[in-house]
């Protein structure tokens, strides 16, 4: 027909033939399709330098498909050309998988272990798209870190002071004033200190090497390993299983109890610390040092009375705390203590009569006769 002979139709046929030739040639070659864009990383989360916490995932998004549609890689290891990136700088259990044809993700099997300061995500230069393209430019490594391990004193127990005070004694009652050691934990010779940790530890490592915890005398004194480490009575180590039905990878704890290596002197201030470089968990990094202050300890505090809040403002009755209790028969001890106490009117110098009673094993009640309003007494 006459339409086939028009110049416009001839040009269209030529263009269609040329397009068909280019596509056929591209499909026939072994390399990547020439019409595809360059293979690139579109995004990675979280961003470079992030402090990883909890079970935060690492996610890479590419612009081309790496996993063929309908492919099932199972739970085994990925082929080398399909590994998107590797995590270096720490032994963190987890799984890397393709959640879609172009999105890969690493999911940690545990909360990110503590004290990992040099984690790196290194991208695989041999990663290939479905069409066979390599990354046009391998992205630089990304650096991450995790939180430091924190710890604190949960409790200090003393069987001797517990018996003397009816379990009213507390190591954390602050001494009067604001001098050095005023907030230190009071530790008698039979003290046991319970430490709580902000992340999991392996108790067996501390039991085998008590020197992972040490007591330092003074600000620049020598460090002495603690005597022994025990489980906390209130906590049972928990088995960590990375897969259901598997044997535990490790038994984890968040608390331990320790015995001091020597009797702490009265009035002296000591520091309890974890040794730098201690390996307290197989997945965590080496302990990098205290970042949230230090734990201060001291020996028995000097004998003193602490005034407690008054119950009856209209009466001259004072409640006194005897933090270490009273030793010996109560009647004899009270009589000796009452003779050692005097109450004077500061203006007149007159001594006032008083009576001392024991309310419980640590609380004394002092009744004073003849006190007047607007007078000062000593």
Buried (B, 14 or more C-beta within 10 A) or exposed (E): EEEEEEEEEEEEEEEEEEEEEEEEEBEEEEEBBEEBEEBEBEEBEBEEEBEBEEEBEBBBBBBBBBBEEEEEEEEEEBEEEBBBBEBEBBEBBBEBBBEEBBBBBBBBBBBBBBBBBEBBBBBBEEBBBBBBBBBEEBBEBBBBBBBBBBBEBBBBBBEBBBEBBEEBBBBEEEBEEEEEBBEBBBBBEBBBBBBBBBBBBBBEBBBEBBBBBBBBBEEEEEBBBBEBBBBBEEBEBEEBEBEEEEEEBBBBBBBBBBBBBEEBEEBBBBBBBBBEEBBBBEBBBBBBEBEEEEBBBBBBBEEEBEEBEEEEEEEBBBBBBBBBBBEEEEEEBBEEBBEEEEBEBEEEEEEBEBEBEBEEBBBBBBBBEBBEEEEEBE
